[in-house]
Amino acid sequence: MTAATTSPIAFVDSSAIIALVDRGDATHVAAVDAYHSLVDHGYRLFTTNHVVSETFDLLFTTLGEALARQWLENVGLAVYVTDSVDEDKARARVLASETHRPIRYSDAVSLTVMERLGVADAFAVDPDFLENLS
C-alpha cells in the first residue's frame, strides 16, 4: 500500500487571469503555457473573492462588459471567501508597508490568504505581486 499524496495547490492572481483572457496581453502566451503546466502537474488552483471582483472590474474596463460578464459566468476556479481575520491582517500589512515599496490592498489580502492556508505557489504575471511573494 502506498502513502496517499496530496495535489499541490496554487493561488491564482488577477494578473494571470487577465493574461489568459486577453489574447493581446504581452504575457498571454506565457500565461497559457504556465496554466497548462500547472494543470499537467496536478495543481489545484484557487483564488479569492477579492480577486474575482478585481478581475471582473479590470475586464469590464479594458475588454468590455460582455467579456467581463462571460468570464464571471464561467469562473472555474475555487473561490476562497475572506473573513474579518483575513481583512484585518491585510489592512495591517498595507499600513505596515514602507512608502517606497507599498502594497496594494488586494495583493495584501491574497498574500494573507496564502499564508493562512499554507500555500507557497502562485500563478501571477504582475511583477509587484510576485515581488511581494518573497
C-alpha positions in Angstrom: 0.0 0.0 0.0 1.4 3.4 -1.0 1.1 6.6 1.0 -1.6 9.0 -0.3 -0.2 12.1 -1.9 -2.0 15.4 -2.0 -2.2 17.6 -5.0 -0.1 20.8 -5.0 -2.1 24.0 -4.6 -1.5 27.4 -6.3 -3.2 30.7 -5.8 -4.3 32.5 -9.0 -3.8 36.3 -9.1 -6.0 38.6 -11.3 -2.9 39.4 -13.4 -2.7 35.7 -14.6 -6.5 35.6 -15.3 -6.3 38.8 -17.4 -3.3 37.5 -19.3 -5.2 34.3 -20.0 -8.3 36.0 -21.2 -6.7 38.9 -23.1 -5.1 37.5 -26.3 -3.5 40.9 -26.8 -1.7 40.9 -23.5 2.1 40.8 -23.8 2.2 37.9 -21.3 -0.7 35.9 -22.9 1.3 33.1 -24.4 3.5 32.6 -21.4 0.4 32.6 -19.1 -1.3 30.0 -21.3 1.9 27.8 -21.1 2.1 28.3 -17.4 -1.5 27.4 -16.9 -1.1 24.2 -18.9 2.0 23.3 -16.9 0.2 23.8 -13.6 -2.7 21.7 -14.7 -0.4 19.0 -16.2 1.4 18.8 -12.8 -1.8 18.3 -11.0 -2.1 21.7 -9.3 -5.4 22.6 -7.7 -6.0 26.3 -8.4 -7.9 28.7 -6.3 -8.4 32.5 -5.9 -10.3 34.8 -3.5 -13.5 36.7 -3.7 -11.3 39.9 -3.9 -9.6 38.6 -7.0 -12.9 37.8 -8.6 -14.1 41.3 -8.0 -10.8 42.9 -9.2 -10.7 40.7 -12.3 -14.3 41.5 -13.3 -13.7 45.2 -12.9 -10.4 45.1 -14.9 -12.0 43.1 -17.7 -15.0 45.4 -17.7 -12.9 48.5 -18.1 -10.4 47.1 -20.6 -12.1 44.5 -22.7 -15.8 45.4 -22.2 -18.9 44.4 -20.3 -19.8 41.4 -22.4 -16.5 39.7 -21.9 -16.4 40.5 -18.2 -19.9 39.1 -17.7 -19.0 36.0 -19.7 -15.9 35.4 -17.6 -17.9 35.9 -14.4 -20.5 33.4 -15.5 -17.8 30.8 -16.3 -15.3 31.2 -13.4 -14.0 27.8 -13.0 -11.7 28.4 -10.0 -12.4 27.5 -6.4 -13.0 30.8 -4.6 -11.9 31.3 -1.0 -14.1 33.9 0.7 -12.1 36.1 3.0 -13.3 36.8 6.6 -12.6 39.6 9.1 -9.4 38.0 10.3 -8.0 38.0 6.7 -9.2 41.6 6.2 -7.6 42.8 9.4 -4.3 41.1 8.7 -4.3 42.5 5.1 -5.1 46.0 6.3 -2.2 45.8 8.8 0.1 44.6 6.1 -0.8 47.6 3.9 -0.3 50.0 6.7 3.0 48.5 7.7 4.4 48.5 4.2 7.0 51.1 3.5 6.1 54.1 1.4 8.9 53.4 -1.1 7.5 49.8 -1.5 3.8 50.0 -0.9 1.5 47.0 -1.4 -2.0 47.1 -2.9 -4.8 46.0 -0.7 -5.9 43.2 -3.0 -2.4 41.8 -3.1 -2.2 42.1 0.7 -5.4 40.1 1.0 -4.1 37.5 -1.4 -0.8 37.1 0.4 -2.6 36.9 3.8 -4.9 34.1 2.5 -1.9 32.2 1.0 -0.1 32.4 4.4 -3.3 31.3 6.3 -3.7 28.3 4.0 0.0 27.4 3.8 0.1 27.9 0.0 3.5 28.9 -1.3 2.8 28.7 -5.1 1.1 31.4 -7.1 0.2 31.9 -10.7 0.7 35.6 -11.5 2.3 37.8 -14.0 2.2 41.0 -12.1 5.8 41.9 -11.0 4.6 43.8 -8.0 2.6 40.8 -6.7 5.5 38.4 -7.4 8.0 40.7 -5.7 5.8 40.7 -2.5 5.8 36.8 -2.5 9.4 36.8 -1.4 
